[in-house]
Amino acid sequence: MPKVGNYIQRDYHKRFSSKRTARWKSYNEGWSQKRSNSLQKSQNLRTQLTTSITNITIASGTQQARFFLQNSSSPQSSYASPTAVAARVNVLI
């Protein structure tokens, strides 16, 4: 982008002016580059988010399966379930 700012004719001082004349093409190319970079960054963030959610889901699923197998194979209490324990406890509120 040869000029500074959003105006294509922005060139107040001839002494410090750039030798290239501003064209809408260069302005549009600059903004299209910014848009494509932003799109790429958002796609990368979306991919990272999807990957992390998938990993969390898989980890919680294996943890639940491990907990179920541990409780079904070797009971640690004489009661069948936590509900049975809660049914035997008398709590007055």
PDB file of N, CA, C and O in Angstrom:
ATOM      1  N   MET A   1       0.838  -1.166   0.000  1.00  0.00           N
ATOM      2  CA  MET A   1       0.000   0.000   0.000  1.00  0.00           C
ATOM      3  C   MET A   1       0.887   1.233   0.000  1.00  0.00           C
ATOM      4  O   MET A   1       1.554   1.498   1.000  1.00  0.00           O
ATOM      5  N   PRO A   2       0.917   1.974  -1.054  1.00  0.00           N
ATOM      6  CA  PRO A   2       1.866   3.073  -1.170  1.00  0.00           C
ATOM      7  C   PRO A   2       1.540   4.278  -0.305  1.00  0.00           C
ATOM      8  O   PRO A   2       2.453   5.000   0.098  1.00  0.00           O
ATOM      9  N   LYS A   3       0.269   4.519  -0.006  1.00  0.00           N
ATOM     10  CA  LYS A   3      -0.098   5.702   0.774  1.00  0.00           C
ATOM     11  C   LYS A   3      -0.505   5.289   2.175  1.00  0.00           C
ATOM     12  O   LYS A   3      -0.830   4.130   2.431  1.00  0.00           O
ATOM     13  N   VAL A   4      -0.481   6.261   3.077  1.00  0.00           N
ATOM     14  CA  VAL A   4      -0.908   6.019   4.447  1.00  0.00           C
ATOM     15  C   VAL A   4      -2.346   6.487   4.572  1.00  0.00           C
ATOM     16  O   VAL A   4      -2.681   7.591   4.143  1.00  0.00           O
ATOM     17  N   GLY A   5      -3.185   5.669   5.146  1.00  0.00           N
ATOM     18  CA  GLY A   5      -4.560   6.076   5.373  1.00  0.00           C
ATOM     19  C   GLY A   5      -5.514   5.431   4.393  1.00  0.00           C
ATOM     20  O   GLY A   5      -5.118   4.665   3.514  1.00  0.00           O
ATOM     21  N   ASN A   6      -6.776   5.760   4.567  1.00  0.00           N
ATOM     22  CA  ASN A   6      -7.809   5.143   3.753  1.00  0.00           C
ATOM     23  C   ASN A   6      -8.097   5.897   2.466  1.00  0.00           C
ATOM     24  O   ASN A   6      -8.801   5.378   1.600  1.00  0.00           O
ATOM     25  N   TYR A   7      -7.577   7.096   2.318  1.00  0.00           N
ATOM     26  CA  TYR A   7      -7.891   7.898   1.146  1.00  0.00           C
ATOM     27  C   TYR A   7      -6.825   7.696   0.087  1.00  0.00           C
ATOM     28  O   TYR A   7      -5.628   7.775   0.363  1.00  0.00           O
ATOM     29  N   ILE A   8      -7.266   7.442  -1.097  1.00  0.00           N
ATOM     30  CA  ILE A   8      -6.318   7.138  -2.163  1.00  0.00           C
ATOM     31  C   ILE A   8      -5.580   8.388  -2.619  1.00  0.00           C
ATOM     32  O   ILE A   8      -4.457   8.283  -3.111  1.00  0.00           O
ATOM     33  N   GLN A   9      -6.173   9.563  -2.471  1.00  0.00           N
ATOM     34  CA  GLN A   9      -5.526  10.799  -2.901  1.00  0.00           C
ATOM     35  C   GLN A   9      -4.759  11.474  -1.773  1.00  0.00           C
ATOM     36  O   GLN A   9      -4.348  12.622  -1.940  1.00  0.00           O
ATOM     37  N   ARG A  10      -4.551  10.835  -0.658  1.00  0.00           N
ATOM     38  CA  ARG A  10      -3.933  11.480   0.493  1.00  0.00           C
ATOM     39  C   ARG A  10      -2.436  11.674   0.251  1.00  0.00           C
ATOM     40  O   ARG A  10      -1.646  10.745   0.415  1.00  0.00           O
ATOM     41  N   ASP A  11      -2.069  12.855  -0.129  1.00  0.00           N
ATOM     42  CA  ASP A  11      -0.666  13.181  -0.349  1.00  0.00           C
ATOM     43  C   ASP A  11      -0.554  14.697  -0.272  1.00  0.00           C
ATOM     44  O   ASP A  11      -0.657  15.378  -1.292  1.00  0.00           O
ATOM     45  N   TYR A  12      -0.345  15.230   0.922  1.00  0.00           N
ATOM     46  CA  TYR A  12      -0.429  16.672   1.127  1.00  0.00           C
ATOM     47  C   TYR A  12       0.859  17.405   0.775  1.00  0.00           C
ATOM     48  O   TYR A  12       0.809  18.543   0.308  1.00  0.00           O
ATOM     49  N   HIS A  13       2.004  16.779   0.989  1.00  0.00           N
ATOM     50  CA  HIS A  13       3.280  17.446   0.754  1.00  0.00           C
ATOM     51  C   HIS A  13       3.972  16.799  -0.437  1.00  0.00           C
ATOM     52  O   HIS A  13       4.289  15.610  -0.415  1.00  0.00           O
ATOM     53  N   LYS A  14       4.194  17.573  -1.444  1.00  0.00           N
ATOM     54  CA  LYS A  14       4.806  17.019  -2.653  1.00  0.00           C
ATOM     55  C   LYS A  14       6.263  16.626  -2.429  1.00  0.00           C
ATOM     56  O   LYS A  14       6.777  15.714  -3.076  1.00  0.00           O
ATOM     57  N   ARG A  15       6.929  17.331  -1.497  1.00  0.00           N
ATOM     58  CA  ARG A  15       8.338  17.022  -1.245  1.00  0.00           C
ATOM     59  C   ARG A  15       8.506  15.630  -0.647  1.00  0.00           C
ATOM     60  O   ARG A  15       9.454  14.918  -0.977  1.00  0.00           O
ATOM     61  N   PHE A  16       7.584  15.242   0.235  1.00  0.00           N
ATOM     62  CA  PHE A  16       7.685  13.951   0.916  1.00  0.00           C
ATOM     63  C   PHE A  16       6.780  12.892   0.298  1.00  0.00           C
ATOM     64  O   PHE A  16       6.593  11.817   0.869  1.00  0.00           O
ATOM     65  N   SER A  17       6.239  13.188  -0.833  1.00  0.00           N
ATOM     66  CA  SER A  17       5.299  12.240  -1.424  1.00  0.00           C
ATOM     67  C   SER A  17       6.048  11.032  -1.985  1.00  0.00           C
ATOM     68  O   SER A  17       7.219  11.111  -2.356  1.00  0.00           O
ATOM     69  N   SER A  18       5.348   9.947  -2.031  1.00  0.00           N
ATOM     70  CA  SER A  18       5.951   8.757  -2.613  1.00  0.00           C
ATOM     71  C   SER A  18       5.945   8.900  -4.129  1.00  0.00           C
ATOM     72  O   SER A  18       5.092   9.580  -4.698  1.00  0.00           O
ATOM     73  N   LYS A  19       6.881   8.269  -4.753  1.00  0.00           N
ATOM     74  CA  LYS A  19       6.993   8.381  -6.205  1.00  0.00           C
ATOM     75  C   LYS A  19       5.924   7.545  -6.907  1.00  0.00           C
ATOM     76  O   LYS A  19       5.553   7.826  -8.047  1.00  0.00           O
ATOM     77  N   ARG A  20       5.436   6.520  -6.218  1.00  0.00           N
ATOM     78  CA  ARG A  20       4.369   5.710  -6.791  1.00  0.00           C
ATOM     79  C   ARG A  20       3.038   6.418  -6.596  1.00  0.00           C
ATOM     80  O   ARG A  20       2.784   7.002  -5.543  1.00  0.00           O
ATOM     81  N   THR A  21       2.228   6.364  -7.573  1.00  0.00           N
ATOM     82  CA  THR A  21       0.893   6.929  -7.414  1.00  0.00           C
ATOM     83  C   THR A  21      -0.021   5.850  -6.858  1.00  0.00           C
ATOM     84  O   THR A  21       0.099   4.674  -7.200  1.00  0.00           O
ATOM     85  N   ALA A  22      -0.921   6.266  -6.008  1.00  0.00           N
ATOM     86  CA  ALA A  22      -1.817   5.317  -5.368  1.00  0.00           C
ATOM     87  C   ALA A  22      -2.857   4.832  -6.362  1.00  0.00           C
ATOM     88  O   ALA A  22      -3.386   5.606  -7.160  1.00  0.00           O
ATOM     89  N   ARG A  23      -3.133   3.576  -6.302  1.00  0.00           N
ATOM     90  CA  ARG A  23      -4.156   2.969  -7.141  1.00  0.00           C
ATOM     91  C   ARG A  23      -5.085   2.154  -6.240  1.00  0.00           C
ATOM     92  O   ARG A  23      -4.678   1.642  -5.197  1.00  0.00           O
ATOM     93  N   TRP A  24      -6.321   2.050  -6.664  1.00  0.00           N
ATOM     94  CA  TRP A  24      -7.258   1.233  -5.907  1.00  0.00           C
ATOM     95  C   TRP A  24      -6.813  -0.219  -5.882  1.00  0.00           C
ATOM     96  O   TRP A  24      -7.128  -0.949  -4.942  1.00  0.00           O
ATOM     97  N   LYS A  25      -6.094  -0.638  -6.890  1.00  0.00           N
ATOM     98  CA  LYS A  25      -5.625  -2.019  -6.950  1.00  0.00           C
ATOM     99  C   LYS A  25      -4.709  -2.332  -5.771  1.00  0.00           C
ATOM    100  O   LYS A  25      -4.861  -3.369  -5.125  1.00  0.00           O
ATOM    101  N   SER A  26      -3.755  -1.438  -5.488  1.00  0.00           N
ATOM    102  CA  SER A  26      -2.830  -1.692  -4.379  1.00  0.00           C
ATOM    103  C   SER A  26      -3.558  -1.657  -3.037  1.00  0.00           C
ATOM    104  O   SER A  26      -3.245  -2.430  -2.131  1.00  0.00           O
ATOM    105  N   TYR A  27      -4.524  -0.761  -2.918  1.00  0.00           N
ATOM    106  CA  TYR A  27      -5.317  -0.673  -1.689  1.00  0.00           C
ATOM    107  C   TYR A  27      -6.110  -1.966  -1.478  1.00  0.00           C
ATOM    108  O   TYR A  27      -6.132  -2.523  -0.380  1.00  0.00           O
ATOM    109  N   ASN A  28      -6.748  -2.422  -2.532  1.00  0.00           N
ATOM    110  CA  ASN A  28      -7.542  -3.651  -2.436  1.00  0.00           C
ATOM    111  C   ASN A  28      -6.672  -4.875  -2.194  1.00  0.00           C
ATOM    112  O   ASN A  28      -7.069  -5.778  -1.457  1.00  0.00           O
ATOM    113  N   GLU A  29      -5.497  -4.917  -2.800  1.00  0.00           N
ATOM    114  CA  GLU A  29      -4.588  -6.046  -2.573  1.00  0.00           C
ATOM    115  C   GLU A  29      -4.122  -6.091  -1.127  1.00  0.00           C
ATOM    116  O   GLU A  29      -4.024  -7.166  -0.536  1.00  0.00           O
ATOM    117  N   GLY A  30      -3.832  -4.921  -0.553  1.00  0.00           N
ATOM    118  CA  GLY A  30      -3.410  -4.876   0.842  1.00  0.00           C
ATOM    119  C   GLY A  30      -4.480  -5.400   1.782  1.00  0.00           C
ATOM    120  O   GLY A  30      -4.193  -6.181   2.689  1.00  0.00           O
ATOM    121  N   TRP A  31      -5.716  -4.968   1.561  1.00  0.00           N
ATOM    122  CA  TRP A  31      -6.796  -5.423   2.430  1.00  0.00           C
ATOM    123  C   TRP A  31      -7.154  -6.883   2.169  1.00  0.00           C
ATOM    124  O   TRP A  31      -7.541  -7.588   3.101  1.00  0.00           O
ATOM    125  N   SER A  32      -7.039  -7.344   0.960  1.00  0.00           N
ATOM    126  CA  SER A  32      -7.327  -8.759   0.707  1.00  0.00           C
ATOM    127  C   SER A  32      -6.283  -9.643   1.383  1.00  0.00           C
ATOM    128  O   SER A  32      -6.601 -10.739   1.843  1.00  0.00           O
ATOM    129  N   GLN A  33      -5.043  -9.172   1.445  1.00  0.00           N
ATOM    130  CA  GLN A  33      -4.001  -9.915   2.164  1.00  0.00           C
ATOM    131  C   GLN A  33      -4.327  -9.977   3.659  1.00  0.00           C
ATOM    132  O   GLN A  33      -4.180 -11.025   4.288  1.00  0.00           O
ATOM    133  N   LYS A  34      -4.768  -8.851   4.221  1.00  0.00           N
ATOM    134  CA  LYS A  34      -5.152  -8.833   5.638  1.00  0.00           C
ATOM    135  C   LYS A  34      -6.322  -9.781   5.893  1.00  0.00           C
ATOM    136  O   LYS A  34      -6.328 -10.507   6.887  1.00  0.00           O
ATOM    137  N   ARG A  35      -7.306  -9.774   5.002  1.00  0.00           N
ATOM    138  CA  ARG A  35      -8.461 -10.653   5.176  1.00  0.00           C
ATOM    139  C   ARG A  35      -8.064 -12.119   5.097  1.00  0.00           C
ATOM    140  O   ARG A  35      -8.548 -12.934   5.881  1.00  0.00           O
ATOM    141  N   SER A  36      -7.197 -12.458   4.168  1.00  0.00           N
ATOM    142  CA  SER A  36      -6.791 -13.862   4.043  1.00  0.00           C
ATOM    143  C   SER A  36      -5.970 -14.305   5.250  1.00  0.00           C
ATOM    144  O   SER A  36      -6.091 -15.448   5.692  1.00  0.00           O
ATOM    145  N   ASN A  37      -5.134 -13.413   5.791  1.00  0.00           N
ATOM    146  CA  ASN A  37      -4.380 -13.755   7.003  1.00  0.00           C
ATOM    147  C   ASN A  37      -5.318 -13.966   8.184  1.00  0.00           C
ATOM    148  O   ASN A  37      -5.131 -14.894   8.971  1.00  0.00           O
ATOM    149  N   SER A  38      -6.322 -13.110   8.309  1.00  0.00           N
ATOM    150  CA  SER A  38      -7.289 -13.255   9.396  1.00  0.00           C
ATOM    151  C   SER A  38      -8.075 -14.547   9.258  1.00  0.00           C
ATOM    152  O   SER A  38      -8.339 -15.227  10.250  1.00  0.00           O
ATOM    153  N   LEU A  39      -8.446 -14.884   8.046  1.00  0.00           N
ATOM    154  CA  LEU A  39      -9.173 -16.122   7.806  1.00  0.00           C
ATOM    155  C   LEU A  39      -8.326 -17.333   8.186  1.00  0.00           C
ATOM    156  O   LEU A  39      -8.833 -18.279   8.789  1.00  0.00           O
ATOM    157  N   GLN A  40      -7.056 -17.309   7.842  1.00  0.00           N
ATOM    158  CA  GLN A  40      -6.156 -18.413   8.185  1.00  0.00           C
ATOM    159  C   GLN A  40      -5.999 -18.542   9.697  1.00  0.00           C
ATOM    160  O   GLN A  40      -5.999 -19.651  10.230  1.00  0.00           O
ATOM    161  N   LYS A  41      -5.864 -17.409  10.389  1.00  0.00           N
ATOM    162  CA  LYS A  41      -5.743 -17.455  11.850  1.00  0.00           C
ATOM    163  C   LYS A  41      -7.001 -18.014  12.494  1.00  0.00           C
ATOM    164  O   LYS A  41      -6.917 -18.811  13.428  1.00  0.00           O
ATOM    165  N   SER A  42      -8.167 -17.603  12.005  1.00  0.00           N
ATOM    166  CA  SER A  42      -9.413 -18.108  12.586  1.00  0.00           C
ATOM    167  C   SER A  42      -9.581 -19.600  12.313  1.00  0.00           C
ATOM    168  O   SER A  42     -10.100 -20.322  13.165  1.00  0.00           O
ATOM    169  N   GLN A  43      -9.159 -20.071  11.157  1.00  0.00           N
ATOM    170  CA  GLN A  43      -9.226 -21.503  10.876  1.00  0.00           C
ATOM    171  C   GLN A  43      -8.293 -22.286  11.795  1.00  0.00           C
ATOM    172  O   GLN A  43      -8.646 -23.368  12.264  1.00  0.00           O
ATOM    173  N   ASN A  44      -7.100 -21.743  12.054  1.00  0.00           N
ATOM    174  CA  ASN A  44      -6.171 -22.407  12.971  1.00  0.00           C
ATOM    175  C   ASN A  44      -6.751 -22.473  14.378  1.00  0.00           C
ATOM    176  O   ASN A  44      -6.652 -23.506  15.041  1.00  0.00           O
ATOM    177  N   LEU A  45      -7.357 -21.373  14.841  1.00  0.00           N
ATOM    178  CA  LEU A  45      -7.964 -21.369  16.170  1.00  0.00           C
ATOM    179  C   LEU A  45      -9.119 -22.366  16.250  1.00  0.00           C
ATOM    180  O   LEU A  45      -9.273 -23.067  17.250  1.00  0.00           O
ATOM    181  N   ARG A  46      -9.926 -22.425  15.195  1.00  0.00           N
ATOM    182  CA  ARG A  46     -11.046 -23.361  15.172  1.00  0.00           C
ATOM    183  C   ARG A  46     -10.546 -24.796  15.232  1.00  0.00           C
ATOM    184  O   ARG A  46     -11.134 -25.628  15.923  1.00  0.00           O
ATOM    185  N   THR A  47      -9.471 -25.094  14.517  1.00  0.00           N
ATOM    186  CA  THR A  47      -8.903 -26.443  14.527  1.00  0.00           C
ATOM    187  C   THR A  47      -8.365 -26.797  15.908  1.00  0.00           C
ATOM    188  O   THR A  47      -8.582 -27.907  16.394  1.00  0.00           O
ATOM    189  N   GLN A  48      -7.664 -25.860  16.542  1.00  0.00           N
ATOM    190  CA  GLN A  48      -7.139 -26.109  17.884  1.00  0.00           C
ATOM    191  C   GLN A  48      -8.264 -26.336  18.886  1.00  0.00           C
ATOM    192  O   GLN A  48      -8.162 -27.213  19.744  1.00  0.00           O
ATOM    193  N   LEU A  49      -9.332 -25.556  18.783  1.00  0.00           N
ATOM    194  CA  LEU A  49     -10.461 -25.711  19.690  1.00  0.00           C
ATOM    195  C   LEU A  49     -11.128 -27.067  19.503  1.00  0.00           C
ATOM    196  O   LEU A  49     -11.454 -27.739  20.481  1.00  0.00           O
ATOM    197  N   THR A  50     -11.330 -27.470  18.264  1.00  0.00           N
ATOM    198  CA  THR A  50     -11.948 -28.763  17.986  1.00  0.00           C
ATOM    199  C   THR A  50     -11.083 -29.903  18.507  1.00  0.00           C
ATOM    200  O   THR A  50     -11.598 -30.869  19.071  1.00  0.00           O
ATOM    201  N   THR A  51      -9.782 -29.794  18.321  1.00  0.00           N
ATOM    202  CA  THR A  51      -8.867 -30.832  18.795  1.00  0.00           C
ATOM    203  C   THR A  51      -8.893 -30.938  20.310  1.00  0.00           C
ATOM    204  O   THR A  51      -8.935 -32.040  20.856  1.00  0.00           O
ATOM    205  N   SER A  52      -8.867 -29.803  20.991  1.00  0.00           N
ATOM    206  CA  SER A  52      -8.857 -29.850  22.453  1.00  0.00           C
ATOM    207  C   SER A  52     -10.172 -30.387  23.003  1.00  0.00           C
ATOM    208  O   SER A  52     -10.167 -31.131  23.984  1.00  0.00           O
ATOM    209  N   ILE A  53     -11.303 -30.025  22.391  1.00  0.00           N
ATOM    210  CA  ILE A  53     -12.592 -30.556  22.851  1.00  0.00           C
ATOM    211  C   ILE A  53     -12.663 -32.062  22.611  1.00  0.00           C
ATOM    212  O   ILE A  53     -13.178 -32.801  23.451  1.00  0.00           O
ATOM    213  N   THR A  54     -12.154 -32.514  21.483  1.00  0.00           N
ATOM    214  CA  THR A  54     -12.135 -33.950  21.197  1.00  0.00           C
ATOM    215  C   THR A  54     -11.276 -34.691  22.211  1.00  0.00           C
ATOM    216  O   THR A  54     -11.664 -35.756  22.693  1.00  0.00           O
ATOM    217  N   ASN A  55     -10.114 -34.138  22.538  1.00  0.00           N
ATOM    218  CA  ASN A  55      -9.235 -34.780  23.516  1.00  0.00           C
ATOM    219  C   ASN A  55      -9.886 -34.839  24.889  1.00  0.00           C
ATOM    220  O   ASN A  55      -9.764 -35.842  25.592  1.00  0.00           O
ATOM    221  N   ILE A  56     -10.577 -33.771  25.276  1.00  0.00           N
ATOM    222  CA  ILE A  56     -11.250 -33.764  26.577  1.00  0.00           C
ATOM    223  C   ILE A  56     -12.363 -34.803  26.596  1.00  0.00           C
ATOM    224  O   ILE A  56     -12.535 -35.509  27.589  1.00  0.00           O
ATOM    225  N   THR A  57     -13.113 -34.901  25.518  1.00  0.00           N
ATOM    226  CA  THR A  57     -14.209 -35.869  25.441  1.00  0.00           C
ATOM    227  C   THR A  57     -13.682 -37.294  25.515  1.00  0.00           C
ATOM    228  O   THR A  57     -14.245 -38.130  26.221  1.00  0.00           O
ATOM    229  N   ILE A  58     -12.614 -37.573  24.797  1.00  0.00           N
ATOM    230  CA  ILE A  58     -12.026 -38.917  24.821  1.00  0.00           C
ATOM    231  C   ILE A  58     -11.487 -39.238  26.210  1.00  0.00           C
ATOM    232  O   ILE A  58     -11.677 -40.346  26.711  1.00  0.00           O
ATOM    233  N   ALA A  59     -10.815 -38.271  26.831  1.00  0.00           N
ATOM    234  CA  ALA A  59     -10.247 -38.502  28.161  1.00  0.00           C
ATOM    235  C   ALA A  59     -11.341 -38.760  29.188  1.00  0.00           C
ATOM    236  O   ALA A  59     -11.205 -39.653  30.024  1.00  0.00           O
ATOM    237  N   SER A  60     -12.420 -37.992  29.136  1.00  0.00           N
ATOM    238  CA  SER A  60     -13.492 -38.197  30.113  1.00  0.00           C
ATOM    239  C   SER A  60     -14.205 -39.523  29.863  1.00  0.00           C
ATOM    240  O   SER A  60     -14.635 -40.183  30.809  1.00  0.00           O
ATOM    241  N   GLY A  61     -14.332 -39.918  28.597  1.00  0.00           N
ATOM    242  CA  GLY A  61     -14.957 -41.201  28.289  1.00  0.00           C
ATOM    243  C   GLY A  61     -14.147 -42.373  28.808  1.00  0.00           C
ATOM    244  O   GLY A  61     -14.714 -43.310  29.369  1.00  0.00           O
ATOM    245  N   THR A  62     -12.839 -42.341  28.634  1.00  0.00           N
ATOM    246  CA  THR A  62     -11.998 -43.427  29.145  1.00  0.00           C
ATOM    247  C   THR A  62     -11.973 -43.424  30.665  1.00  0.00           C
ATOM    248  O   THR A  62     -11.897 -44.483  31.288  1.00  0.00           O
ATOM    249  N   GLN A  63     -12.036 -42.244  31.264  1.00  0.00           N
ATOM    250  CA  GLN A  63     -12.050 -42.170  32.725  1.00  0.00           C
ATOM    251  C   GLN A  63     -13.347 -42.766  33.273  1.00  0.00           C
ATOM    252  O   GLN A  63     -13.319 -43.479  34.276  1.00  0.00           O
ATOM    253  N   GLN A  64     -14.477 -42.485  32.632  1.00  0.00           N
ATOM    254  CA  GLN A  64     -15.745 -43.059  33.074  1.00  0.00           C
ATOM    255  C   GLN A  64     -15.757 -44.570  32.887  1.00  0.00           C
ATOM    256  O   GLN A  64     -16.258 -45.298  33.744  1.00  0.00           O
ATOM    257  N   ALA A  65     -15.214 -45.039  31.784  1.00  0.00           N
ATOM    258  CA  ALA A  65     -15.165 -46.485  31.550  1.00  0.00           C
ATOM    259  C   ALA A  65     -14.282 -47.167  32.588  1.00  0.00           C
ATOM    260  O   ALA A  65     -14.625 -48.238  33.089  1.00  0.00           O
ATOM    261  N   ARG A  66     -13.159 -46.558  32.910  1.00  0.00           N
ATOM    262  CA  ARG A  66     -12.256 -47.118  33.914  1.00  0.00           C
ATOM    263  C   ARG A  66     -12.943 -47.158  35.283  1.00  0.00           C
ATOM    264  O   ARG A  66     -12.812 -48.139  36.015  1.00  0.00           O
ATOM    265  N   PHE A  67     -13.668 -46.100  35.626  1.00  0.00           N
ATOM    266  CA  PHE A  67     -14.372 -46.041  36.906  1.00  0.00           C
ATOM    267  C   PHE A  67     -15.455 -47.115  36.967  1.00  0.00           C
ATOM    268  O   PHE A  67     -15.631 -47.764  37.998  1.00  0.00           O
ATOM    269  N   PHE A  68     -16.181 -47.302  35.863  1.00  0.00           N
ATOM    270  CA  PHE A  68     -17.229 -48.315  35.822  1.00  0.00           C
ATOM    271  C   PHE A  68     -16.643 -49.712  35.979  1.00  0.00           C
ATOM    272  O   PHE A  68     -17.169 -50.527  36.737  1.00  0.00           O
ATOM    273  N   LEU A  69     -15.557 -49.990  35.264  1.00  0.00           N
ATOM    274  CA  LEU A  69     -14.936 -51.313  35.363  1.00  0.00           C
ATOM    275  C   LEU A  69     -14.383 -51.562  36.756  1.00  0.00           C
ATOM    276  O   LEU A  69     -14.466 -52.680  37.266  1.00  0.00           O
ATOM    277  N   GLN A  70     -13.826 -50.544  37.368  1.00  0.00           N
ATOM    278  CA  GLN A  70     -13.260 -50.697  38.705  1.00  0.00           C
ATOM    279  C   GLN A  70     -14.367 -51.000  39.713  1.00  0.00           C
ATOM    280  O   GLN A  70     -14.199 -51.856  40.582  1.00  0.00           O
ATOM    281  N   ASN A  71     -15.483 -50.309  39.601  1.00  0.00           N
ATOM    282  CA  ASN A  71     -16.569 -50.520  40.554  1.00  0.00           C
ATOM    283  C   ASN A  71     -17.323 -51.816  40.306  1.00  0.00           C
ATOM    284  O   ASN A  71     -17.827 -52.421  41.252  1.00  0.00           O
ATOM    285  N   SER A  72     -17.413 -52.252  39.067  1.00  0.00           N
ATOM    286  CA  SER A  72     -18.169 -53.474  38.788  1.00  0.00           C
ATOM    287  C   SER A  72     -17.364 -54.724  39.122  1.00  0.00           C
ATOM    288  O   SER A  72     -17.944 -55.744  39.494  1.00  0.00           O
ATOM    289  N   SER A  73     -16.047 -54.667  38.998  1.00  0.00           N
ATOM    290  CA  SER A  73     -15.254 -55.875  39.219  1.00  0.00           C
ATOM    291  C   SER A  73     -14.925 -56.096  40.690  1.00  0.00           C
ATOM    292  O   SER A  73     -14.919 -57.237  41.153  1.00  0.00           O
ATOM    293  N   SER A  74     -14.654 -55.039  41.421  1.00  0.00           N
ATOM    294  CA  SER A  74     -14.286 -55.218  42.830  1.00  0.00           C
ATOM    295  C   SER A  74     -15.051 -54.208  43.683  1.00  0.00           C
ATOM    296  O   SER A  74     -14.617 -53.067  43.836  1.00  0.00           O
ATOM    297  N   PRO A  75     -16.171 -54.620  44.230  1.00  0.00           N
ATOM    298  CA  PRO A  75     -16.934 -53.692  45.073  1.00  0.00           C
ATOM    299  C   PRO A  75     -16.161 -53.376  46.350  1.00  0.00           C
ATOM    300  O   PRO A  75     -15.576 -54.262  46.973  1.00  0.00           O
ATOM    301  N   GLN A  76     -16.168 -52.121  46.720  1.00  0.00           N
ATOM    302  CA  GLN A  76     -15.399 -51.702  47.887  1.00  0.00           C
ATOM    303  C   GLN A  76     -16.263 -51.623  49.137  1.00  0.00           C
ATOM    304  O   GLN A  76     -15.740 -51.456  50.239  1.00  0.00           O
ATOM    305  N   SER A  77     -17.565 -51.739  48.984  1.00  0.00           N
ATOM    306  CA  SER A  77     -18.443 -51.699  50.149  1.00  0.00           C
ATOM    307  C   SER A  77     -19.448 -52.835  50.044  1.00  0.00           C
ATOM    308  O   SER A  77     -19.570 -53.486  49.006  1.00  0.00           O
ATOM    309  N   SER A  78     -20.162 -53.060  51.136  1.00  0.00           N
ATOM    310  CA  SER A  78     -21.129 -54.147  51.127  1.00  0.00           C
ATOM    311  C   SER A  78     -22.443 -53.724  50.496  1.00  0.00           C
ATOM    312  O   SER A  78     -23.281 -54.574  50.191  1.00  0.00           O
ATOM    313  N   TYR A  79     -22.641 -52.427  50.293  1.00  0.00           N
ATOM    314  CA  TYR A  79     -23.874 -51.951  49.671  1.00  0.00           C
ATOM    315  C   TYR A  79     -23.756 -52.010  48.152  1.00  0.00           C
ATOM    316  O   TYR A  79     -22.656 -51.955  47.602  1.00  0.00           O
ATOM    317  N   ALA A  80     -24.883 -52.122  47.492  1.00  0.00           N
ATOM    318  CA  ALA A  80     -24.889 -52.273  46.042  1.00  0.00           C
ATOM    319  C   ALA A  80     -24.575 -50.967  45.322  1.00  0.00           C
ATOM    320  O   ALA A  80     -23.912 -50.977  44.285  1.00  0.00           O
ATOM    321  N   SER A  81     -25.038 -49.858  45.854  1.00  0.00           N
ATOM    322  CA  SER A  81     -24.842 -48.595  45.159  1.00  0.00           C
ATOM    323  C   SER A  81     -24.853 -47.443  46.163  1.00  0.00           C
ATOM    324  O   SER A  81     -25.283 -47.623  47.303  1.00  0.00           O
ATOM    325  N   PRO A  82     -24.396 -46.288  45.761  1.00  0.00           N
ATOM    326  CA  PRO A  82     -24.465 -45.125  46.657  1.00  0.00           C
ATOM    327  C   PRO A  82     -25.896 -44.758  47.028  1.00  0.00           C
ATOM    328  O   PRO A  82     -26.134 -44.168  48.081  1.00  0.00           O
ATOM    329  N   THR A  83     -26.852 -45.107  46.164  1.00  0.00           N
ATOM    330  CA  THR A  83     -28.251 -44.830  46.486  1.00  0.00           C
ATOM    331  C   THR A  83     -28.710 -45.683  47.660  1.00  0.00           C
ATOM    332  O   THR A  83     -29.473 -45.225  48.511  1.00  0.00           O
ATOM    333  N   ALA A  84     -28.243 -46.916  47.699  1.00  0.00           N
ATOM    334  CA  ALA A  84     -28.598 -47.787  48.817  1.00  0.00           C
ATOM    335  C   ALA A  84     -28.010 -47.260  50.116  1.00  0.00           C
ATOM    336  O   ALA A  84     -28.643 -47.348  51.168  1.00  0.00           O
ATOM    337  N   VAL A  85     -26.821 -46.722  50.049  1.00  0.00           N
ATOM    338  CA  VAL A  85     -26.199 -46.136  51.238  1.00  0.00           C
ATOM    339  C   VAL A  85     -26.996 -44.920  51.680  1.00  0.00           C
ATOM    340  O   VAL A  85     -27.268 -44.760  52.869  1.00  0.00           O
ATOM    341  N   ALA A  86     -27.371 -44.067  50.747  1.00  0.00           N
ATOM    342  CA  ALA A  86     -28.126 -42.866  51.085  1.00  0.00           C
ATOM    343  C   ALA A  86     -29.499 -43.221  51.646  1.00  0.00           C
ATOM    344  O   ALA A  86     -30.030 -42.485  52.477  1.00  0.00           O
ATOM    345  N   ALA A  87     -30.076 -44.325  51.210  1.00  0.00           N
ATOM    346  CA  ALA A  87     -31.381 -44.736  51.720  1.00  0.00           C
ATOM    347  C   ALA A  87     -31.290 -45.182  53.170  1.00  0.00           C
ATOM    348  O   ALA A  87     -32.273 -45.072  53.903  1.00  0.00           O
ATOM    349  N   ARG A  88     -30.140 -45.682  53.604  1.00  0.00           N
ATOM    350  CA  ARG A  88     -29.974 -46.156  54.969  1.00  0.00           C
ATOM    351  C   ARG A  88     -29.600 -45.040  55.943  1.00  0.00           C
ATOM    352  O   ARG A  88     -29.684 -45.217  57.159  1.00  0.00           O
ATOM    353  N   VAL A  89     -29.188 -43.897  55.408  1.00  0.00           N
ATOM    354  CA  VAL A  89     -28.786 -42.792  56.274  1.00  0.00           C
ATOM    355  C   VAL A  89     -30.004 -41.910  56.511  1.00  0.00           C
ATOM    356  O   VAL A  89     -30.699 -41.522  55.572  1.00  0.00           O
ATOM    357  N   ASN A  90     -30.250 -41.601  57.778  1.00  0.00           N
ATOM    358  CA  ASN A  90     -31.371 -40.751  58.139  1.00  0.00           C
ATOM    359  C   ASN A  90     -30.839 -39.362  58.436  1.00  0.00           C
ATOM    360  O   ASN A  90     -30.182 -39.159  59.457  1.00  0.00           O
ATOM    361  N   VAL A  91     -31.107 -38.409  57.569  1.00  0.00           N
ATOM    362  CA  VAL A  91     -30.607 -37.049  57.771  1.00  0.00           C
ATOM    363  C   VAL A  91     -31.803 -36.133  57.945  1.00  0.00           C
ATOM    364  O   VAL A  91     -32.694 -36.080  57.098  1.00  0.00           O
ATOM    365  N   LEU A  92     -31.810 -35.407  59.068  1.00  0.00           N
ATOM    366  CA  LEU A  92     -32.871 -34.437  59.312  1.00  0.00           C
ATOM    367  C   LEU A  92     -32.359 -33.055  58.975  1.00  0.00           C
ATOM    368  O   LEU A  92     -31.310 -32.633  59.463  1.00  0.00           O
ATOM    369  N   ILE A  93     -33.086 -32.366  58.158  1.00  0.00           N
ATOM    370  CA  ILE A  93     -32.660 -31.016  57.773  1.00  0.00           C
ATOM    371  C   ILE A  93     -33.561 -30.009  58.435  1.00  0.00           C
ATOM    372  O   ILE A  93     -33.382 -28.805  58.249  1.00  0.00           O
TER     373      ILE A  93
END
